[in-house]
Structure formats: C-alpha cells, structure tokens
Amino acid sequence: MKLNDNARSWLMALMLTAAVCAGASCATRRTDIKFPTGPGDWTAVANTAAGAQVRLDLVGAATEKGELARIDATHVVIVAGGETKPFPRDVMRRIFVRSERKGAAKQGFLVGFGVGALQGYALTRSNRVLLAALFGAGWGALGAGVGAIRGIGEDETLVYFRNQSDRPNP
C-alpha cells in the first residue's frame, strides 16, 4: 500500500506524538531511592532527616501524619498538630516520607510545546514557522493544564515495612 504525502505527514505526526508522550510519561516517574531491602530494614528510617514530613501506618489500621522530630533504634517521634507523639518501632507497619510535587506544570508546558511545534512543522507545507508556533502554543497550554493537575498532591517514598505482606506492590 502506497501512502500519499498528506497521509505520510499525518502518520509521522501521530508517531512523533506517541513517542514524545511515552518518553514524557517515563521521564516523570519518581524513583524510590530509599526503598528498603527487606522486611524490618530500619536503615532508611535511621537516615531520614529530622523535619521531613512522614506518614506512619500503624498496626490496627491507624495512620499518623506529621513532621519527623527524632528517630532512634526503638522509637519514631513526630510532631502532629503541635503535639509531640512517640511511637515504638513494634507498632509500625509502614513508614513513608512525603514530598510535594514541583515543576509539573512547567514540564507539561515544555513537552506540550515541543509536540505541538513539531506537529505544526510536520503537517504544513507553507508558512511552517507560524503554524509550528501556533500548534506549539496550543499544545503547550494543554500540557501545562495536564501538568498542573498532575502536580496536585504529594509523592510518598516507602522507607520501612514490617512484614512482606505490608509491602505495597511497586
């Protein structure tokens, strides 16, 4: 089957969009660098800096969130709502370090602008620069919106789990 020039241009633009979107989604995944090696590994917890925002999943399905005040071999102490709360190590099921997402809207705009500019250039025969800029601006605005929505919330890094059944699926 032979494709005409117009169909070839649209196919190229579609493949380019798919490749850029796939690359962008891979590039935005966060890596859990402190993921514990096995059940009961306290090393990553001990290396967590005081002042970090944490979420503690406790035995009995209770959850506590707060700022990490102190860690030792047997206790984790957090400050939640102005109150200092110590928790013994044996009541911990999982410990997560929380962090805000930053820069997602800017990254979304840049990816969207790049995709739009390349599409505008590839799909037009005349006045390519103007259409590349217009496509770039439109796709960039869409990308910024998606990035802003994606940037809402927090990321959590697992630094401790007690039993293998407490470990979430990656």
C-alpha positions as CSV (number, residue, x, y, z in Angstrom):
1,M,0.0,0.0,0.0
2,K,1.4,3.3,-1.0
3,L,0.7,6.4,1.1
4,N,0.3,9.9,-0.4
5,D,2.3,12.8,1.0
6,N,-0.6,14.1,3.2
7,A,-1.2,10.7,4.8
8,R,2.5,10.2,5.3
9,S,2.7,13.6,7.1
10,W,-0.2,12.7,9.4
11,L,1.2,9.3,10.2
12,M,4.6,10.8,11.0
13,A,3.0,13.4,13.3
14,L,1.0,10.7,15.1
15,M,4.1,8.5,15.6
16,L,6.0,11.5,16.9
17,T,3.3,12.4,19.3
18,A,3.1,8.9,20.7
19,A,6.9,8.7,21.1
20,V,7.1,12.0,22.9
21,C,4.2,11.3,25.2
22,A,5.6,7.9,26.0
23,G,9.0,9.4,26.7
24,A,7.5,12.2,28.9
25,S,5.5,9.7,30.9
26,C,8.6,7.6,31.6
27,A,10.6,10.7,32.5
28,T,8.1,11.9,35.0
29,R,8.1,8.8,37.1
30,R,9.7,9.2,40.5
31,T,12.2,6.6,41.7
32,D,12.1,5.4,45.3
33,I,15.8,5.7,46.1
34,K,15.3,4.8,49.8
35,F,13.2,1.7,49.2
36,P,14.0,-0.8,52.0
37,T,15.8,-4.0,51.0
38,G,13.5,-6.3,53.1
39,P,11.1,-6.6,56.0
40,G,12.3,-4.8,59.1
41,D,15.1,-2.9,57.4
42,W,15.5,0.2,59.7
43,T,18.5,1.7,57.7
44,A,16.4,4.0,55.5
45,V,14.4,5.2,58.5
46,A,17.5,6.0,60.5
47,N,18.9,8.0,57.6
48,T,15.7,10.2,57.2
49,A,16.4,13.7,58.3
50,A,14.5,15.4,61.1
51,G,11.9,17.8,59.8
52,A,10.8,15.5,57.0
53,Q,7.0,15.1,56.5
54,V,6.1,11.4,57.2
55,R,3.1,9.1,57.2
56,L,3.1,6.3,59.7
57,D,0.9,3.3,59.1
58,L,0.4,1.6,62.4
59,V,-0.8,-1.8,63.5
60,G,-4.6,-1.8,63.7
61,A,-5.1,0.3,60.5
62,A,-4.4,3.6,62.3
63,T,-2.4,6.3,60.3
64,E,-0.5,9.3,61.7
65,K,0.9,12.2,59.6
66,G,3.4,14.8,60.9
67,E,6.9,16.2,60.9
68,L,9.7,13.9,62.0
69,A,11.2,15.1,65.2
70,R,13.6,12.2,66.2
71,I,14.4,8.6,65.4
72,D,16.3,6.1,67.5
73,A,16.6,2.3,67.4
74,T,13.3,1.7,69.2
75,H,11.1,4.8,68.6
76,V,9.9,7.3,66.0
77,V,8.8,10.7,67.3
78,I,6.7,13.0,65.2
79,V,5.1,16.4,65.8
80,A,1.5,16.5,64.6
81,G,-0.9,19.4,65.3
82,G,1.6,20.9,67.7
83,E,1.7,17.8,69.8
84,T,4.8,15.5,70.2
85,K,3.9,11.9,69.6
86,P,6.3,9.0,70.2
87,F,5.6,5.6,68.5
88,P,7.5,2.4,69.4
89,R,9.1,0.6,66.5
90,D,7.0,-2.6,67.1
91,V,3.7,-0.8,66.3
92,M,4.9,0.4,62.9
93,R,3.6,-1.4,59.8
94,R,5.0,1.1,57.2
95,I,6.7,4.5,57.1
96,F,6.5,6.8,54.2
97,V,8.4,10.1,53.6
98,R,6.2,12.6,51.9
99,S,7.3,15.4,49.5
100,E,5.4,18.0,47.4
101,R,5.5,17.7,43.6
102,K,7.1,20.7,42.0
103,G,7.5,21.8,38.4
104,A,4.9,19.5,36.8
105,A,3.1,22.4,35.0
106,K,6.3,23.8,33.6
107,Q,7.3,20.3,32.4
108,G,3.9,19.7,30.9
109,F,4.1,23.0,29.0
110,L,7.5,22.2,27.6
111,V,6.6,18.7,26.5
112,G,3.3,20.0,25.0
113,F,5.0,22.9,23.2
114,G,7.6,20.6,21.8
115,V,5.0,18.2,20.5
116,G,2.8,21.0,19.1
117,A,5.7,22.7,17.4
118,L,6.9,19.5,15.7
119,Q,3.4,18.7,14.6
120,G,2.8,22.1,13.2
121,Y,6.0,22.0,11.3
122,A,5.5,18.4,10.0
123,L,1.8,18.9,9.0
124,T,2.1,22.0,6.9
125,R,3.7,22.8,3.6
126,S,3.7,26.5,3.7
127,N,4.0,29.1,6.5
128,R,5.6,26.4,8.6
129,V,7.1,28.7,11.2
130,L,3.9,30.4,12.1
131,L,1.9,27.2,12.3
132,A,4.6,25.5,14.3
133,A,4.4,28.4,16.8
134,L,0.6,28.2,16.9
135,F,0.5,24.4,17.3
136,G,3.2,24.7,20.0
137,A,1.3,27.3,21.9
138,G,-1.9,25.3,21.8
139,W,-0.3,22.0,22.8
140,G,1.8,23.8,25.4
141,A,-1.3,25.3,27.1
142,L,-2.9,21.8,27.1
143,G,0.3,20.3,28.5
144,A,0.5,23.0,31.2
145,G,-3.0,22.2,32.3
146,V,-2.3,18.5,32.4
147,G,0.9,19.1,34.3
148,A,-0.8,21.4,36.8
149,I,-3.4,18.7,37.5
150,R,-0.7,16.1,37.8
151,G,1.3,18.3,40.2
152,I,-1.5,18.4,42.7
153,G,-0.7,16.3,45.8
154,E,2.3,14.7,47.2
155,D,4.7,11.9,46.4
156,E,5.5,9.3,49.1
157,T,8.6,7.2,49.4
158,L,8.4,3.9,51.4
159,V,11.3,3.8,53.8
160,Y,10.2,0.9,56.1
161,F,7.8,-2.0,56.1
162,R,7.4,-4.6,58.8
163,N,6.3,-7.8,57.1
164,Q,6.3,-8.8,53.5
165,S,2.5,-8.6,53.4
166,D,2.8,-4.8,54.4
167,R,4.9,-4.1,51.3
168,P,2.9,-2.4,48.6
169,N,3.2,-3.6,45.0
170,P,5.6,-1.5,43.0
